[in-house]
């Protein structure tokens, strides 16, 4: 099988890592990187033996697959152009600005039989991948995604920047339609919402309480899931998966002893796993775990929460 000709559009903080991963994969050839900042593109391209470009349109029809790592407002147009040119697309989250834009990308990808994957990176966190398929769906989920202020990602609210990671994972795990949403939040350092909390009630009865902050004094990325007879904790930051469950022995008469299983995933490269998954889906013709539809669901929920905050 010949190598996939790949390119990265946008060589900012995250884009340069996308380029690094493609360059490391034996099934891929990183042919070009694109950035409106010519020097930024040149710096990344020279490191990996690729061509540096400032106009992505010069690549249309010349590559098999692209990572699109540009500002969210440009996701739709750039993705649309590459899909129409026959390239598979991995676009960073959120997939687009509006649901209508996401629907258009999904329709084009389906029509042309192309892979459209959305970069919800936490799905490829080693602790999340270690979770596997849950036979018993959670009854209650609580997540906290807290981060110190970083000026890099303030073109969107904290909901679309941070909370959407947990929204995507929760929607995938619960696998039920959202019935009702309540939300509260406020701006502190920017004009957008900097800290927010949302309570999602699903039609199957599950409730998820989701908190995100980009003005915290510490970094924390944790999710806790409560199921019949068990409790699961995911520490995304430290890649730790802990399961507490009712054992066979008794702690008190009639009360089962609580047993614990803890898994620490010391080595994990979520971005590499994400891009390997993208490449594998292209090669096998399978649907990615974080498909365009999954990205759309997360976006639609995040938009609804954002409207409630306004």
DAHU-V690729 format. One record per pair of residues at least 12 apart in sequence whose C-alpha atoms are under 8 Angstrom apart, sorted by the first residue. I is the first residue (numbers start at 0). J is the second residue. D is the distance in whole Angstrom. If there is no record, write none. Layout:
I,J,D / I,J,D
This chain:
1,26,8 / 2,25,8 / 2,26,5 / 2,27,5 / 2,28,6 / 3,26,6 / 3,27,5 / 3,28,6 / 3,62,8 / 3,63,6 / 3,64,7 / 4,27,6 / 4,28,5 / 4,29,6 / 4,30,6 / 4,61,8 / 4,62,5 / 4,63,5 / 4,64,6 / 5,21,7 / 5,27,7 / 5,28,6 / 5,29,5 / 5,30,6 / 5,31,7 / 5,62,6 / 5,63,6 / 5,64,5 / 5,65,5 / 6,18,8 / 6,29,6 / 6,30,6 / 6,31,5 / 6,32,6 / 6,33,8 / 6,62,7 / 6,64,7 / 6,65,5 / 6,66,7 / 7,31,7 / 7,32,5 / 7,33,6 / 7,65,6 / 7,66,5 / 7,67,6 / 7,68,7 / 8,32,6 / 8,33,5 / 8,34,6 / 8,55,7 / 8,65,7 / 8,66,6 / 8,67,5 / 8,68,6 / 8,69,7 / 9,32,7 / 9,33,6 / 9,34,5 / 9,35,8 / 9,40,8 / 9,67,7 / 9,68,5 / 9,69,5 / 10,32,7 / 10,33,7 / 10,34,6 / 10,39,7 / 10,40,6 / 10,43,7 / 10,68,7 / 11,39,8 / 11,68,8 / 11,69,8 / 13,68,7 / 14,67,8 / 14,68,5 / 15,43,6 / 17,66,7 / 17,270,7 / 17,274,8 / 18,32,7 / 18,43,8 / 18,47,8 / 19,47,7 / 20,270,8 / 20,271,6 / 20,274,7 / 21,274,7 / 22,47,6 / 24,275,8 / 29,47,8 / 29,48,8 / 29,49,6 / 30,48,8 / 30,49,5 / 30,50,6 / 30,62,8 / 31,44,7 / 31,49,5 / 31,50,4 / 31,51,6 / 31,52,7 / 32,44,6 / 32,49,7 / 32,50,6 / 32,51,5 / 32,52,6 / 33,51,6 / 33,52,5 / 33,53,5 / 33,54,7 / 33,55,6 / 34,51,8 / 34,52,7 / 34,53,5 / 34,54,7 / 34,55,8 / 35,52,8 / 35,53,5 / 35,54,7 / 36,53,7 / 37,51,7 / 37,52,7 / 37,53,6 / 40,52,7 / 40,53,7 / 56,80,8 / 59,80,7 / 59,81,6 / 59,84,6 / 60,81,8 / 60,84,5 / 60,85,7 / 60,86,7 / 62,86,6 / 63,85,7 / 63,86,5 / 63,87,6 / 64,86,5 / 64,87,4 / 64,88,6 / 64,89,8 / 65,81,8 / 65,86,7 / 65,87,6 / 65,88,5 / 65,89,6 / 66,88,6 / 66,89,5 / 66,90,6 / 66,91,8 / 67,88,7 / 67,89,6 / 67,90,5 / 67,91,6 / 68,90,7 / 68,91,6 / 69,91,8 / 70,154,8 / 71,92,8 / 71,93,7 / 71,94,8 / 71,95,6 / 71,96,7 / 71,154,8 / 72,95,7 / 72,96,6 / 73,95,8 / 74,90,7 / 74,91,8 / 74,94,7 / 74,95,6 / 74,96,8 / 75,94,8 / 75,95,6 / 75,96,8 / 75,100,6 / 75,101,7 / 75,104,7 / 78,90,7 / 78,104,7 / 79,104,6 / 79,107,8 / 82,104,8 / 82,107,7 / 82,108,6 / 82,111,8 / 82,113,7 / 83,107,7 / 83,111,8 / 85,111,7 / 85,113,7 / 86,113,7 / 87,113,5 / 87,114,5 / 87,115,6 / 87,281,7 / 88,113,8 / 88,114,6 / 88,115,5 / 88,116,6 / 89,114,8 / 89,115,6 / 89,116,5 / 89,117,6 / 89,118,7 / 89,277,7 / 90,115,8 / 90,116,6 / 90,117,5 / 90,118,6 / 91,117,6 / 91,118,4 / 91,119,7 / 92,117,6 / 92,118,5 / 92,119,6 / 92,294,7 / 93,117,8 / 93,118,8 / 93,159,7 / 93,160,8 / 93,163,8 / 93,294,7 / 93,298,6 / 94,117,6 / 94,118,8 / 94,291,8 / 94,294,6 / 94,295,7 / 94,298,7 / 95,298,8 / 97,298,8 / 97,299,8 / 98,295,6 / 98,298,7 / 98,299,6 / 101,291,7 / 101,295,6 / 102,295,8 / 104,291,8 / 105,291,6 / 105,292,7 / 113,281,8 / 114,277,8 / 114,280,7 / 114,281,6 / 114,284,8 / 114,286,7 / 114,287,7 / 115,287,8 / 115,290,6 / 115,291,6 / 116,277,7 / 116,287,6 / 116,288,8 / 116,289,6 / 116,290,5 / 116,291,6 / 116,294,8 / 117,289,6 / 117,290,6 / 117,291,6 / 117,293,8 / 117,294,6 / 118,273,8 / 118,289,7 / 119,164,6 / 119,167,7 / 119,289,7 / 119,294,8 / 120,164,8 / 120,269,6 / 120,270,6 / 120,273,7 / 121,164,6 / 121,168,8 / 121,235,8 / 121,269,7 / 122,168,7 / 122,289,8 / 123,269,5 / 123,270,7 / 123,272,6 / 123,273,6 / 124,235,7 / 124,238,7 / 124,267,7 / 124,268,7 / 124,269,5 / 125,238,6 / 125,264,6 / 125,267,6 / 125,268,8 / 125,269,7 / 126,233,7 / 126,234,7 / 126,235,7 / 126,238,5 / 126,239,6 / 126,240,5 / 126,262,8 / 126,263,8 / 126,264,7 / 127,233,7 / 127,235,8 / 127,240,8 / 129,240,7 / 130,240,7 / 133,172,8 / 135,226,7 / 135,227,7 / 136,172,7 / 136,173,6 / 136,226,7 / 137,173,7 / 137,205,6 / 137,224,6 / 137,225,5 / 137,226,4 / 137,227,8 / 138,204,7 / 138,205,5 / 138,206,6 / 138,224,8 / 138,225,6 / 138,226,5 / 138,227,8 / 139,205,6 / 139,206,5 / 139,207,6 / 139,208,8 / 139,224,6 / 139,225,5 / 139,226,7 / 140,169,8 / 140,205,8 / 140,206,6 / 140,207,4 / 140,208,6 / 140,222,7 / 140,223,6 / 140,224,5 / 140,225,6 / 141,207,6 / 141,208,5 / 141,209,6 / 141,222,6 / 141,223,5 / 141,224,7 / 142,165,7 / 142,207,8 / 142,208,6 / 142,209,5 / 142,210,6 / 142,220,8 / 142,221,6 / 142,222,4 / 142,223,6 / 143,209,6 / 143,210,5 / 143,211,6 / 143,219,7 / 143,220,6 / 143,221,5 / 143,222,6 / 144,161,7 / 144,162,7 / 144,165,8 / 144,210,6 / 144,211,5 / 144,212,6 / 144,218,8 / 144,219,6 / 144,220,4 / 144,221,6 / 145,210,8 / 145,211,6 / 145,212,5 / 145,213,6 / 145,214,8 / 145,215,6 / 145,217,7 / 145,218,5 / 145,219,5 / 145,220,6 / 146,212,6 / 146,213,5 / 146,214,6 / 146,215,5 / 146,216,7 / 146,217,6 / 146,218,5 / 146,219,7 / 147,212,8 / 147,213,5 / 147,214,5 / 147,215,5 / 147,216,5 / 147,217,6 / 147,218,7 / 148,213,5 / 148,214,5 / 148,215,7 / 149,213,7 / 153,189,8 / 153,191,8 / 155,191,7 / 156,191,5 / 156,192,5 / 156,193,7 / 157,191,8 / 157,192,6 / 157,193,5 / 157,194,6 / 157,195,7 / 157,211,7 / 157,212,7 / 157,213,7 / 158,192,8 / 158,195,7 / 158,211,7 / 158,301,6 / 158,304,8 / 158,305,7 / 159,298,8 / 159,301,6 / 159,302,8 / 161,211,6 / 161,212,8 / 161,213,8 / 162,209,7 / 162,210,7 / 162,211,5 / 162,301,8 / 163,297,6 / 163,298,7 / 163,301,6 / 165,209,7 / 166,209,8 / 166,297,6 / 166,300,8 / 166,301,7 / 167,293,7 / 167,294,7 / 167,296,8 / 167,297,5 / 169,207,8 / 170,296,8 / 170,297,7 / 171,293,8 / 173,205,7 / 175,201,6 / 175,202,6 / 175,203,6 / 176,201,6 / 176,202,6 / 176,203,8 / 177,199,7 / 177,200,6 / 177,201,4 / 177,202,6 / 178,199,8 / 178,200,6 / 178,201,5 / 178,202,5 / 179,199,6 / 179,200,5 / 179,201,7 / 180,197,7 / 180,198,6 / 180,199,5 / 180,200,6 / 180,303,8 / 180,304,7 / 181,197,6 / 181,198,5 / 181,199,7 / 181,304,7 / 181,307,7 / 182,195,7 / 182,196,6 / 182,197,4 / 182,198,6 / 182,304,6 / 182,307,6 / 182,308,6 / 183,195,6 / 183,196,5 / 183,197,7 / 183,307,7 / 183,308,6 / 184,196,6 / 184,308,6 / 185,308,8 / 187,214,8 / 188,214,8 / 192,308,8 / 193,212,6 / 193,213,6 / 193,214,7 / 194,210,8 / 194,211,6 / 194,212,4 / 194,213,6 / 194,214,7 / 195,210,6 / 195,211,5 / 195,212,6 / 196,208,7 / 196,209,6 / 196,210,4 / 196,211,6 / 197,209,5 / 197,210,7 / 197,304,7 / 219,236,7 / 220,234,6 / 220,235,5 / 220,236,6 / 221,233,6 / 221,234,5 / 221,235,6 / 221,236,8 / 222,234,7 / 222,235,8 / 228,244,6 / 228,245,6 / 229,242,7 / 229,243,6 / 229,244,4 / 229,245,6 / 230,242,6 / 230,243,5 / 230,244,6 / 231,243,6 / 237,263,8 / 238,263,6 / 238,264,5 / 238,265,7 / 238,267,8 / 239,261,7 / 239,262,6 / 239,263,5 / 239,264,6 / 240,261,6 / 240,262,5 / 240,263,6 / 241,259,7 / 241,260,6 / 241,261,4 / 241,262,6 / 242,259,6 / 242,260,5 / 242,261,6 / 243,257,6 / 243,258,6 / 243,259,5 / 243,260,7 / 244,257,6 / 244,258,5 / 244,259,7 / 245,257,5 / 245,258,6 / 246,258,6
